[in-house]
Amino acid sequence: VAIIGAGLIGRKRAAALNKHDKLLVIGDIDLKSAKNLASEYSCLHTDQVKDIVKNNQIDAVIISVINKYAAQLAIDMLHSGKHVLCEKPLGITSKESKEVLSTADNSGKIIKTGFNHRYHGAMMDAKKLLSENRIGKILHIRSHYGHGGRPGMEQEWRCSKELCGGGELIDQGVHIIDLCRWFIGEDVKQVYGRTLTSFWQSNVEDNAFFHLEFDNSV
Ligand SMILES: NC(=O)c1ccc[n+]([C@@H]2O[C@H](COP(=O)([O-])OP(=O)(O)OC[C@H]3O[C@@H](n4cnc5c(N)ncnc54)[C@H](O)[C@@H]3O)[C@@H](O)[C@H]2O)c1
């Protein structure tokens, strides 16, 4: 396994690997970050994507970089014959995400998105109750989700349209959209929404409200 992106999530993914996985390389454009994390796992580090592309010992790559670069890296890794776990969002536009999916289809390699909320205990229990027909049909889902703020957050990549692709909707909202699609098991038919920038001095939204209607009218 290789990890590209040695930040908060790269660190968590490294810690989550089990004894059957062998972490070979950690990559980051910031060589110091790659080196620091690699030193904890006694593996190689690099700031060059090509080192990972060329390494035939690597079967799977975890991509945990900032959103702007994730899709292209996923495509490069799939082209080089590696399976990919890419952090959410899979791309910063639907077009980018579809390109990643079609590259995976054509390469025969597995692509997974880091929709880890599906693996929260309560979500797994709810899904089980639903699939065992123990709680009847879903009529609607109501969900709200917040994100911790911190002084200076407006300076971070999460508040940059260019680096993040948007604001809270693409950052946290994707988890809600994913969970709704997972629970309901249908495609979205109609969307109504509104985004607002209410608090941070930033060019992306810090609040998003949306209503999804699915093919089965849930
Ligand atoms: N699944 C979840 O619950 C969850 C939670 C938080 C973040 N995320 C996602 O994980 C990704 C990373 O978030 P984070 O909080 O770890 O960010 P972070 O800023 O802590 O770390 C990002 C790292 O990527 C590196 N990087 C940036 N561009 C790169 C490139 N082109 N090539 C190689 N390295 C590059 C940076 O130097 C940094 O070390 C984001 O896509 C984010 O949306 C997912």
The ligand as an ORCA input file, in Angstrom:
! r2SCAN-3c Opt
* xyz 0 1
  N     -13.656     10.788      5.084
  C     -13.614     11.738      6.009
  O     -14.340     11.696      6.998
  C     -12.671     12.892      5.832
  C     -12.408     13.749      6.913
  C     -11.525     14.812      6.695
  C     -10.960     15.010      5.436
  N     -11.276     14.170      4.413
  C     -10.693     14.364      3.064
  O      -9.329     13.951      3.089
  C      -8.546     14.772      2.223
  C      -7.382     15.351      3.006
  O      -7.877     16.117      4.088
  P      -6.949     16.422      5.360
  O      -7.856     16.924      6.419
  O      -6.072     15.248      5.657
  O      -6.064     17.627      4.789
  P      -4.637     18.091      5.305
  O      -4.490     19.489      4.852
  O      -4.449     17.766      6.740
  O      -3.617     17.146      4.482
  C      -3.509     17.171      3.098
  C      -2.080     16.740      2.725
  O      -2.018     16.567      1.304
  C      -0.787     17.122      0.851
  N      -0.959     17.451     -0.559
  C      -1.705     18.459     -1.099
  N      -1.653     18.406     -2.444
  C      -0.881     17.329     -2.765
  C      -0.474     16.745     -4.002
  N      -0.847     17.265     -5.190
  N       0.320     15.635     -3.965
  C       0.703     15.110     -2.784
  N       0.358     15.632     -1.568
  C      -0.440     16.723     -1.563
  C      -0.549     18.323      1.760
  O       0.823     18.720      1.755
  C      -1.009     17.771      3.107
  O       0.038     17.133      3.804
  C      -9.520     15.820      1.659
  O      -9.966     15.381      0.388
  C     -10.694     15.814      2.615
  O     -11.924     16.142      2.000
  C     -12.090     13.108      4.597
*
